[in-house]
Amino acid sequence: MADQQRANPHQARVVQADRSTSIVTLLFRNPSAMVGFGFIALWTLGGLISLAASPYSPTSTGVGGLLEAPSLEHLFGTDNFGRDILSRVLAGARVSLWTGLVAVSVSLLVGVPIGAVAGYVGGSLGNALMRIMDMLLAFPSLLLAMALAVALGPGLSSAMIAVGIVGIPEFARIMYGQTVSLREREFVEASTAIGLSNRAILFRHILPNAVAPIIVRCALGMGYAILTAAALSFIGLGAQPPTAEWGVMISDGRGYIITGEWWMTFFPGAAIATSILGFNLLGDGLRDALDPRLRTVAHRQHSLDSTTARPTNPTTATHTKGTS
Amino acid sequence: MPFVFQRVFSMIPTLAGVVVGIFLITRVLPGDPARTLAGEQAAPSILAKLREHMGLDKPLWQQFVDYTAGLFRGDLGYAWHTGHPVAEDFATRFPATVELGIAALFIGVIAGIPLGVLSAVKHGRFIDHVTRVISLVGASMPLFWLGLLVIWLCYSQLGWAPAPVGRLGDDVQPPTHITGLYLLDSILTGDTMALGNSFAHLIWPALVLSVGAIAMISRMTRSAMLEVLGQDYIRTAHAKGLSPTTVVSVHALKNAAPAITTIVGLELGQLLGGAVITETIFSWPGIGGYVTKSIDATDYAPVQAITLLAAVIYLVVNLLVDLSQGMFDPRVRHG
């Protein structure tokens, strides 16, 4: 690959110019990332605006008749207690996004240090830490989240922590891979040579260089966390009724689906699906924008033989894992 | 042969780690199993008795020894809400889950692999974009929502699906018990009535459960195939005049097979998680539906048991996948 670049000076210039383009510009040029961003913005704004101006109160019963089909008065219809479903879906956006934020923060704040220490110190400590992470990955994510939520006692905060713990190994693995490859680089050797402490090297040199794949994982992790937390609430281990939470709302509507009252389930489910889709699209777009390796490859592909395969980045290629 | 032994032995520490992990989750996290069982208002004297009965008053190491010894005897705990040992309840419900899981994985494979191959071969073309959208939407779809929509559309609106209750209609006798898989048993006994009816009951939950697998398998097949299709020997195969079909099916697919097998193996573990949701929605009488019923009854031993079971299944499947890699590629055996 390097030979081809040297042999073609024009192409090397293209690559260089490309690197200087800002990430934001690249994201704006990526239509699927923009669609993803749009969904996320929709739910964030909807959730926030409804704090000030919700059509009805999300928890008060009898604001309409029972099980009214969608109409101009109640755009998403009403549920079995006569609550307005649109108001509840908007209030649920706050719960779900907050759950995702807390869960991803837990995974990030625990997983990244574990991966960094394991990768930088290495040896038997590093090995042991990563073996523990592998062990966590042996559990199907939803089941591990269920077992943790049960042990912590059912409730929304348990669900957040449980989902956060399940996400730890992914972050640890990404950080570990980055640290191991960065540790051998010359600028790290140089920092050691001029007498920088290990902590300074980790914080000043390794962490900033590993930020890109971690940001991508945060976006994908948000989608995964919202999905798993809603699944936990659906089976009764997360948010409890009468909380306006999407998983709870679907669980409430379950009994009415056979008799044809689809709106109780459809709208909260569509909210979950679109917000997860939003984070997945944004994550994919961020990966394309942040990973210069992919960008140069994409460019080379245009000018060279089109049969060259586009390599996938194994650390970030996985989507929201788990089937919930 | 040394390769096989080496792999089997290397599984033992992870397996031990999984057992320790589940034990720690149940005993060390802040929740109190005795209080959960007895309820918030239980009198302290009752709680103390219950703790003693459950062995929670013993030192932690003693509890761990008891727990592990129990596992070796096949003791997965006791389900208060059914009055049976969890292992017994699992055994009666296991065939239903296996049947659903195999059916979903089968659909995932026969849909996912061709989609992935096709989109790699037609890289950047229309079908590639369609596959990308399918795998993206599939990965973003909450199973519990999809399942309910399928029931609404295919059962209550269109009437294509039977009532989403169990594996057979009320008026149909289950086939003679051979394997416990209704579809297989009714073929073996030539019971056409049970065959048609159990197929109609199986296909809908299996389709719902397979969505995640289709998304993952097609995505991974695509990237594995793209990598292989860029190799020199593929160009050589084209250059020496082999038909494109031969190149893709013989040269490329064979070399992408190890990567595809790995992802199919990983999906099997995830399917058990999805089965909990799918079985609940379709009232499928398997382990998953049983576990959610236990949760409703605040009876949590089955939850820990299914988690342990899933991890063990995952490790065994992974072992088998690794061994099969040795079959595909002699370098793995000797390396």
Interface residues (C-beta under 8 A of the other chain):
Chain A: R131 I132 D134 M135 L136 A138 F139 P140 S141 L142 L143 L144 M146 A147 L148 V150 A151 L152 G153 P154 G223 L227 A230 A231 F234 I235 G236 L237 G247 I250 S251 G253 R254 I257 I258 T259 G260 W262 T265 F266 P268 G269 A270 I272 A273 I276 L277 N280 L281 D284 S306 T307 T308 A309 R310 P311 T312 A317 H319 T320 K321 G322 T323 S324
Chain B: P13 T14 G17 V18 G21 I22 I25 T26 L29 P30 G31 T36 G124 S135 L136 V137 A139 S140 M141 P142 L143 F144 W145 L146 L148 L149 I151 W152 Y155 S156 Q157 A163 P164 L209 V211 G212 A213 A215 M216 R219 S223 L226 E227 V228 L229 G230 R235 G269 Q270 L271 L272 G273 G274 V276 I277 T280 I281 V291 T292 I295 D296 Y300 V303 Q304 I306 T307 A310 A311 Y314 L315 N318
